[in-house]
Amino acid sequence: MVQAIPQGFHTVTPHLIIRNAASAIEFYKKAFGAEVMGIMPTPDGRIMHAAIKIGDSVIMLNDEFPEMGARSPQSVGGSSVTLHLYVEDVDRWFKQAVSAGATTKMPLMDQFWGDRYGVLSDPFGHQWSLATHVRDMSADEMKAAGEAAMARMPKSA
């Protein structure tokens, strides 16, 4: 019997559109230890579909196909989506991603919600947040810590 959700997949699977997907796959291998599950090229050499696995999660991706409305963050001026990775050693992963070519958007810091957390942008316009959970907190503790953190933030004009 065919499984409705293929083995290794979760209910939600990100699918990225990337300018130069082949280069992105190589970057994700270096930055996040991605394993290639499969690549399906088109006759003109673009990647129509690829799947990589980072940790226990699959990410699907393909090259831009503007003729079909599939455009990368570089073509549309950015992305409003952040891919989040929970990892055992966020400092190691963050350093590895930066060494591979990612740009730091928010440096790693211990955050009020109990994670050590930072944000990167990959060379293809996709944003990634990385974290290691370092402290369990009750809802009341998190609320108080969040209010204290927000009180320290600069006020917008």
CORFENWO-V534418 format. One record per backbone hydrogen bond with DSSP energy under -1.0 kcal/mol. NH is the residue of the N-H (numbers start at 1). CO is the residue of the C=O. E is the energy in kcal/mol with one decimal. If there is no record, write none. Layout:
nh = (NH NH)
co = (CO CO)
e = (E E)
This chain:
nh = (9 16 18 24 25 26 27 28 29 30 31 32 33 34 35 37 38 40 42 45 48 49 50 51 52 53 54 57 59 60 61 62 63 65 68 69 70 76 78 83 85 87 93 94 95 96 97 98 99 100 101 102 103 105 106 109 111 114 116 117 118 119 120 121 122 125 128 129 130 131 132 134 135 142 143 144 145 146 147 148 149 150 151)
co = (6 60 62 20 21 22 23 24 25 26 27 28 29 28 53 51 51 49 46 42 40 40 61 38 59 35 57 54 52 14 50 16 47 70 65 66 65 72 73 127 129 131 89 90 91 92 93 94 95 96 98 97 121 119 119 117 115 111 132 109 130 106 128 103 126 122 120 83 118 85 116 114 114 138 139 140 141 142 143 144 145 146 147)
e = (-2.0 -2.8 -2.8 -1.8 -2.5 -1.7 -2.3 -3.0 -2.0 -1.9 -3.6 -2.0 -1.0 -1.9 -2.4 -3.2 -1.5 -3.4 -2.9 -2.0 -2.2 -1.5 -1.7 -2.4 -2.7 -2.5 -2.7 -2.2 -2.8 -2.6 -2.3 -1.9 -2.7 -2.3 -2.7 -1.6 -2.1 -1.6 -3.1 -2.7 -3.0 -2.8 -2.1 -2.8 -2.1 -2.4 -2.4 -2.4 -2.6 -1.5 -1.1 -2.5 -2.8 -2.9 -2.1 -1.8 -3.5 -1.9 -2.8 -2.7 -1.9 -2.4 -3.4 -2.4 -3.2 -1.9 -3.0 -2.7 -2.5 -2.3 -1.9 -2.7 -1.9 -2.5 -2.3 -2.4 -2.5 -2.6 -2.4 -2.1 -2.2 -2.6 -1.9)
